Amino acid sequence: MTDTAGTEPRRCARVLVVDERDRVLLLHSSGFVTPESEFFVTIGGGIDGEETAAEAAARELFEETGLRVDPAALGEPVGHTAGTWWIGPDDHVFFLLRVERFAVDFAHLEASEIGELTGSMWLSIDEVKAVDDGIFPVPVADLLKRLVGGDLPAAPVELPWANWRGDTKRFPLPE
């Protein structure tokens, strides 16, 4: 295990994208952590330099899906989690974005993401619940159920850190 004592957490911003039918967009990764690993990924990544969390989330949304949005359209964060995983400490904020369904375009991925992201899928809340412990960085089904039900929190909901490993189960794309 890597010694991460005294290491500043990597600041990250994520977007929970939900369409008009209450389907959630998740990305899929296969063979990235280990050759056997398959898991789902919420859209997002690291906050660069002086970016705000919303600016980073909007940038990551474009890079990972091809969808451009004004950072202001993301509103305030709806969730937060922090913890240490195999690379080091992470601190994530989550935004909610309601959209009309769109086709994901991986043409703008960063070089490091090209081999990591292998697909995408719009899942119902029940389907998200079924794969929840295979979602990076933390399970989000309960938060999504709340948000889709119209219960927007006044402050970000603290999501329990799941000590996510990504290599304990397979979460292939549903048929």
HUURBEL-V40843 format. One record per backbone hydrogen bond with DSSP energy under -1.0 kcal/mol. CO is the residue of the C=O (numbers start at 1). NH is the residue of the N-H. Records with the same first field share a line. If there is no record, write none. Layout:
CO=NH, NH
This chain:
4=7
10=91
11=47
12=93
13=45
14=95
16=97
17=25
18=99
19=22
23=19
24=123
26=121
27=41
28=118, 119
29=39
34=37
37=31
39=29
40=136
41=27
43=15
45=13
48=51
52=56
53=57
54=58
55=59
56=60
57=61
58=62
59=63
60=64
61=65
62=66
65=105
70=73
71=74
72=75
78=157
79=94
80=159
81=92
83=90
88=85
89=10
90=83
91=12
92=81
93=14
94=78, 79
95=16
97=18
106=109
110=113, 114
113=117
119=28
121=26
123=24
124=128
125=129
126=130
131=134
132=135
134=40
136=42
140=144
141=145
142=146
143=147
144=148
145=149
146=151
147=150
150=152
157=80
